[in-house]
Amino acid sequence: MADEILRLEKVCKAYNVGLATETEVLHDIDLEVDRGEFVALIGPSGSGKSTLLNIVGLLDRPSSGRLTIKGEDTAALGDTELTHLRGHTIGFVFQYHLLISAFTAKENVMMPILVDRGFPSADIEQRALQLLQQVGLEKFANNLATNMSGGQQQRVAVARALAMNPDLVLADEPTGNLDTKSADAVFELMRQVNRDSGTSFLLVTHNLDLARRCDRIIEVVDGRIQP
């Protein structure tokens, strides 16, 4: 039996509820992601992909419906509990790597663990170095983020997303700002992490070539998942 990481049941999201400007962005979203799956999420701009990713990433709450992560119903959780669940279960890779430019590659990768623990230690530094080795950047550990190429910076961002050993990584157009060669390398890196560790990935992309290389494609149009 598959080990389910994520489930959405009849999830809807509306803004300005109760006002004349009320707008429903997501409509009855049903979605499941199992452990080890690598899933592409596609759709035109304005289709609701980003809203859906924010809800899955526990950055926003649905207006109705049910969202469970590793079997835990998130509706019953307060903000502190949601923050803890997000920090320990979900990693994020963004289109813009969002590295701290004044920090080294190693320091950027250490950051999620430091936020969680509150203090540095030798084991945190060792974890960061291991992840940089995993993404092929161990020689650049002490390089400032600003002194790295776009592809290298995005590899650091992938390593940072894995720092807390998450069950699920949400990748929002992670190759959108990269040239074709770098985009392919970053995608293959994520795919290799997925194969090696069993980490699930939900990848938002407009690149249909990359989407076809995923295990499954989910298309969102006008806030609805297409059959």
CORHUWO-V228525 format. One record per residue. N is the residue number from 0. RES is the residue in one small letter. PHI is phi in radians with two decimals (none if undefined). D_FIRST is the distance of its C-alpha to the first C-alpha in whole Angstrom. Layout:
# CORHUWO-V228525
<<N;RES;PHI;D_FIRST> <N;RES;PHI;D_FIRST>>
This chain:
# CORHUWO-V228525
<<0;m;none;0> <1;a;-1.14;4> <2;d;-1.61;7> <3;e;-1.40;9> <4;i;-1.64;13> <5;l;-2.40;15> <6;r;-2.52;15> <7;l;-2.06;19> <8;e;-2.22;20> <9;k;0.90;23> <10;v;-1.35;24> <11;c;-2.17;28> <12;k;-2.42;31> <13;a;-2.23;34> <14;y;-2.02;37> <15;n;0.99;41> <16;v;-1.07;39> <17;g;1.53;42> <18;l;-1.80;45> <19;a;-1.12;46> <20;t;-1.64;44> <21;e;-0.97;41> <22;t;-2.32;39> <23;e;-1.64;35> <24;v;-1.68;33> <25;l;-2.07;30> <26;h;-2.22;29> <27;d;0.84;26> <28;i;-1.40;23> <29;d;-1.96;19> <30;l;-2.71;17> <31;e;-2.28;14> <32;v;-2.28;13> <33;d;-1.65;10> <34;r;-1.02;11> <35;g;1.51;13> <36;e;-1.37;14> <37;f;-2.15;18> <38;v;-1.99;19> <39;a;-1.67;22> <40;l;-2.04;24> <41;i;-2.13;27> <42;g;2.69;30> <43;p;-1.19;34> <44;s;-1.01;36> <45;g;1.46;36> <46;s;-1.42;32> <47;g;1.90;31> <48;k;-1.07;29> <49;s;-1.15;30> <50;t;-1.07;30> <51;l;-1.09;26> <52;l;-1.15;26> <53;n;-1.10;28> <54;i;-1.23;26> <55;v;-1.06;23> <56;g;-1.40;25> <57;l;1.08;26> <58;l;-1.61;30> <59;d;-2.58;30> <60;r;-1.84;29> <61;p;-1.22;28> <62;s;-1.29;31> <63;s;-2.77;28> <64;g;1.69;25> <65;r;-2.22;22> <66;l;-2.15;20> <67;t;-2.11;18> <68;i;-2.16;17> <69;k;0.93;14> <70;g;1.45;14> <71;e;-1.69;18> <72;d;-1.29;20> <73;t;-1.33;23> <74;a;-1.11;25> <75;a;-1.51;26> <76;l;-1.65;27> <77;g;-1.42;31> <78;d;-1.07;32> <79;t;-1.14;32> <80;e;-1.18;28> <81;l;-1.12;27> <82;t;-1.08;29> <83;h;-1.14;27> <84;l;-1.09;24> <85;r;-1.09;25> <86;g;-1.15;27> <87;h;-1.79;24> <88;t;-2.12;21> <89;i;-2.15;22> <90;g;-1.93;25> <91;f;-2.20;27> <92;v;-2.21;29> <93;f;-1.83;32> <94;q;-1.07;34> <95;y;-1.69;37> <96;h;-0.96;36> <97;l;1.00;37> <98;l;-1.30;38> <99;i;-1.46;41> <100;s;-1.09;44> <101;a;-1.43;46> <102;f;-1.77;43> <103;t;-1.33;42> <104;a;-0.99;39> <105;k;-1.07;38> <106;e;-1.15;39> <107;n;-1.11;37> <108;v;-1.21;34> <109;m;-1.21;35> <110;m;-0.96;36> <111;p;-1.05;32> <112;i;-1.26;32> <113;l;-1.11;36> <114;v;-1.07;35> <115;d;-1.28;33> <116;r;-1.60;35> <117;g;1.56;38> <118;f;-2.70;40> <119;p;-1.39;40> <120;s;-2.75;39> <121;a;-1.11;39> <122;d;-1.23;35> <123;i;-1.18;35> <124;e;-1.10;37> <125;q;-1.16;35> <126;r;-1.07;32> <127;a;-1.10;34> <128;l;-1.15;35> <129;q;-1.12;32> <130;l;-1.19;30> <131;l;-1.12;34> <132;q;-1.14;33> <133;q;-1.08;30> <134;v;-1.68;31> <135;g;1.36;34> <136;l;-2.19;37> <137;e;-1.04;38> <138;k;-1.27;41> <139;f;-1.86;41> <140;a;-0.97;40> <141;n;-1.74;44> <142;n;-1.37;44> <143;l;-1.15;45> <144;a;-0.99;42> <145;t;-1.21;46> <146;n;-1.76;46> <147;m;-2.14;43> <148;s;-1.25;42> <149;g;-1.03;40> <150;g;-1.14;37> <151;q;-1.16;38> <152;q;-1.08;38> <153;q;-1.24;34> <154;r;-1.16;33> <155;v;-1.08;34> <156;a;-1.09;32> <157;v;-1.13;29> <158;a;-1.04;30> <159;r;-1.07;31> <160;a;-1.11;27> <161;l;-1.64;26> <162;a;-1.00;28> <163;m;-1.62;26> <164;n;0.93;23> <165;p;-1.25;21> <166;d;-1.41;17> <167;l;-2.40;19> <168;v;-1.97;22> <169;l;-1.78;24> <170;a;-2.05;26> <171;d;-1.76;29> <172;e;0.87;31> <173;p;-1.19;31> <174;t;-1.93;33> <175;g;-1.10;35> <176;n;-1.82;38> <177;l;-1.91;38> <178;d;-1.21;40> <179;t;-1.00;38> <180;k;-1.13;38> <181;s;-1.16;37> <182;a;-1.07;34> <183;d;-1.12;32> <184;a;-1.16;32> <185;v;-1.18;31> <186;f;-1.07;28> <187;e;-1.13;27> <188;l;-1.07;28> <189;m;-1.09;25> <190;r;-1.11;23> <191;q;-1.19;23> <192;v;-1.05;22> <193;n;-1.03;19> <194;r;-1.21;19> <195;d;-1.32;20> <196;s;-1.88;19> <197;g;1.36;15> <198;t;-1.17;17> <199;s;-1.42;16> <200;f;-2.22;19> <201;l;-2.09;21> <202;l;-1.91;24> <203;v;-1.49;27> <204;t;-2.67;29> <205;h;-1.74;32> <206;n;-1.53;32> <207;l;-1.18;30> <208;d;-1.11;30> <209;l;-1.18;28> <210;a;-1.04;26> <211;r;-1.19;25> <212;r;-1.58;24> <213;c;-1.52;21> <214;d;-1.21;18> <215;r;-2.73;18> <216;i;-2.04;21> <217;i;-2.02;22> <218;e;-1.88;25> <219;v;-1.98;27> <220;v;-2.35;31> <221;d;0.91;33> <222;g;1.36;30> <223;r;-2.23;28> <224;i;-1.36;25> <225;q;-1.40;26> <226;p;-1.20;24>>
